[in-house]
Amino acid sequence: MFRTLERWEAGDPPSLGSGVAGAPVLQSLIKRNIQIKSRIVAKDERDKSGERALLNFGHTVGHAIERAGGYRKFLHGEALSLGIVAACAISIKKAGLSPDQRDSIVNLLRRFQLPTRLPRNFLRKKILEAVKFDKKFEAGKVRFIVTPQIGTAHVSRDVTMKDVREAIEGL
């Protein structure tokens, strides 16, 4: 989806087989990605196999940001955008994501007018505390989705609260 959005934003929208560009293409892209997500969720309804977990890239910190803001400071998509930026920082450290690819992701979020930095007065400590409420937090570590490169992801059980704190401090 990232590469398709990148092409669409650059003025070279793919047709996705429909022969049209613009909003209808974006609608087709969203529809296609909902179908992909539905297939993954149907195969792994209880989030056991790990494939479904890959859909959660950016969600751990994103949900913590929502919680820390009392579910009023950010829309869900805005919080996830910030969570994706944090997940990229962790992915550089834990999965070998290149800074160039991180910059591509962050720049795309910005082009779609999504936040990539927290307001200065937002208490980052509250976000870190909120991460502890995540179902993937256990024994001081977080089962975290990382990406070694755009288009691939995997679950890491090697992400510490220190890693998460550093990523949040960078927002």
C-alpha positions in Angstrom: 0.0 0.0 0.0 2.9 2.4 0.8 4.3 2.3 -2.7 0.9 2.8 -4.3 0.2 5.8 -2.1 3.7 7.2 -2.9 3.0 6.9 -6.6 -0.5 8.4 -6.3 0.9 11.4 -4.3 3.7 11.9 -6.8 1.1 12.4 -9.6 1.5 9.0 -11.1 -1.5 7.2 -9.7 -1.8 3.5 -10.6 -5.0 2.5 -12.2 -5.4 -0.7 -10.2 -7.0 -2.1 -13.3 -9.8 0.4 -13.4 -8.2 2.8 -15.9 -8.9 5.8 -13.8 -6.9 8.0 -11.5 -7.5 10.2 -8.5 -10.2 9.7 -5.8 -11.6 6.5 -7.4 -8.1 5.0 -7.4 -7.7 5.8 -3.7 -11.1 4.3 -3.0 -10.1 1.1 -4.9 -6.8 1.0 -3.0 -8.7 1.3 0.3 -11.2 -1.3 -0.7 -8.4 -3.7 -1.8 -6.6 -3.2 1.5 -9.7 -3.8 3.5 -10.2 -7.1 1.6 -6.6 -8.1 2.4 -7.0 -7.2 6.1 -10.3 -9.2 6.2 -8.6 -12.3 4.8 -5.8 -12.1 7.3 -8.2 -11.5 10.2 -10.4 -14.4 9.1 -7.4 -16.8 9.0 -6.2 -15.7 12.4 -9.3 -14.5 14.4 -7.7 -14.9 17.8 -4.3 -13.3 16.8 -2.4 -16.5 17.3 -0.4 -17.2 14.2 1.4 -13.9 14.0 0.3 -12.9 10.5 -2.5 -10.8 11.9 0.0 -9.1 14.2 1.7 -7.6 11.2 -1.4 -5.4 10.7 -0.4 -3.7 13.9 2.6 -1.8 12.7 2.5 1.5 14.6 -0.4 0.5 16.8 1.5 -0.1 20.1 2.7 3.4 20.4 -0.3 4.8 18.6 -2.8 3.3 21.0 -0.6 4.5 23.9 -0.7 8.1 22.5 -4.5 7.9 22.3 -4.7 6.6 25.9 -2.2 9.2 27.2 -4.3 12.0 25.5 -7.5 10.8 27.1 -8.8 9.8 23.6 -9.4 13.5 22.9 -6.0 14.9 21.8 -5.6 12.9 18.6 -7.8 11.2 16.1 -7.1 7.5 15.7 -5.3 7.9 12.4 -3.2 10.8 13.8 -2.1 8.7 16.8 -1.2 5.8 14.4 0.8 8.1 12.2 2.9 9.1 15.3 3.0 5.4 16.2 4.4 4.5 12.8 7.1 7.1 13.2 8.1 5.6 16.6 7.9 2.1 15.0 10.3 3.2 12.3 12.8 4.5 14.9 12.6 1.1 16.7 12.8 -0.7 13.3 16.1 1.1 12.5 17.6 -0.2 15.8 16.0 -3.7 15.9 15.4 -4.7 12.3 17.8 -2.7 10.1 15.4 -0.3 8.5 17.5 2.2 6.6 17.2 5.9 7.6 16.3 6.6 3.9 13.3 4.3 4.1 12.2 5.8 7.4 12.4 9.2 5.8 10.3 8.0 2.9 7.6 6.8 5.3 7.7 9.9 7.4 7.6 12.2 4.3 4.6 10.3 2.9 2.8 10.8 6.2 3.6 14.5 6.1 2.4 14.8 2.5 -1.0 13.5 3.6 -0.9 16.0 6.5 -0.6 13.5 9.2 1.4 14.4 12.3 4.9 13.1 12.7 5.9 15.0 15.8 4.2 15.3 19.1 3.4 18.8 20.5 6.2 19.9 22.8 3.9 20.1 25.8 2.5 16.5 25.4 3.8 14.4 28.3 5.9 11.6 26.7 6.1 9.9 30.1 2.3 9.3 30.0 2.7 7.6 26.7 5.3 5.2 28.1 3.1 4.4 31.0 0.2 3.7 28.6 2.3 1.2 26.7 2.2 -1.0 29.8 -1.5 -1.4 29.2 -1.0 -2.9 25.7 -1.8 -6.6 25.5 1.6 -7.2 23.9 3.5 -5.9 27.0 4.9 -8.6 29.2 7.8 -9.0 31.5 9.3 -5.6 30.7 9.3 -6.2 26.9 6.9 -5.5 24.2 6.0 -7.8 21.3 6.5 -5.2 18.6 6.0 -5.1 14.9 9.2 -4.0 13.1 10.0 -3.5 9.5 13.4 -4.2 7.9 12.3 -2.5 4.7 9.1 -1.1 3.2 6.8 -3.9 2.3 7.9 -6.4 4.9 7.4 -6.7 8.6 7.8 -9.2 11.5 7.2 -9.6 15.2 10.1 -8.8 17.4 10.2 -10.0 21.0 13.4 -8.1 21.5 12.0 -4.6 22.0 12.6 -3.2 25.5 10.8 -0.3 27.3 14.1 1.6 26.9 13.7 1.2 23.1 10.1 2.4 23.2 11.1 5.3 25.5 13.8 6.4 23.1 11.4 6.3 20.2 8.8 8.3 22.0 11.3 10.9 23.1 12.2 11.3 19.4 8.6 12.2 18.5 
